[in-house]
């Protein structure tokens, strides 16, 4: 995430846990940086095999759940 300082986007991850459950929130936004356009953003991360349930949502765009390879 620190390597993204010179890009026109920002990424803010947040992890919270309570009573054995964990909530992961990843905020991706566009910086106010004229001259740099963004055509597409893809966010990918792999959850560990111990994760029993994942509810993925997006405020904008679509969510694609990829099969474990």
N, C-alpha and C positions, 0 to 999 in steps of 0.2 A: 504494500500500500504506500510505503514511503517513496517508492520509485515513480509514483504517479503525479508528482508535484508539477511537472511540466506538461501535463495533459489537460484537455478541456473538460475533464470529468473529475468528480470526487467520489470516493468510496468510504462509507462509514459503517463498519460492522459493530454489532452490539450483541453480547451474550448475557443472558440472565438465567439463573437456575433456582429452583425451589422444590423441595421434597422429591428429589430424584428425577425431575423433569427439567428440560433445558429449552430455552427459546432463543433462536438465532434470527437476528434481523440484519439485513444488509441493505443500506440505503445507497443508491447510485444516482448521482445528479449531475447536471451540466453546470460548469462554472461560467461566470460572466466573462467570456474571453472572445471578443470579436475577432474574426479572421480565421478561426479554427472551427470547421463544421464537423458534425458527427453524423454519419450515415446509419450506424447500427451499433448497438452495445449488446454483448453477450456476457452473462455472468454464469460461471460454472464452478462448482465445488463438489467434492466427493464426501459423503457422509460415511462414518465408520460402520462396519458390519454390525456393531452392537445396537444401532439405531433401529428400534422396532416400528416406529411410525413417523411419517413426515407429512406435514400438511403445507404444501407450497402454494403461495399466492403472490400475485403481482398487482400493483395499483395501476400499472400501465404496461401494455404489451402482453406477451403470453408466457406461460410456464411450460417447459418441456421437461419431462422426467425421462432421463436416459437410463437404459438398462445397465447393470454392472457388467463391465467387460472383462 
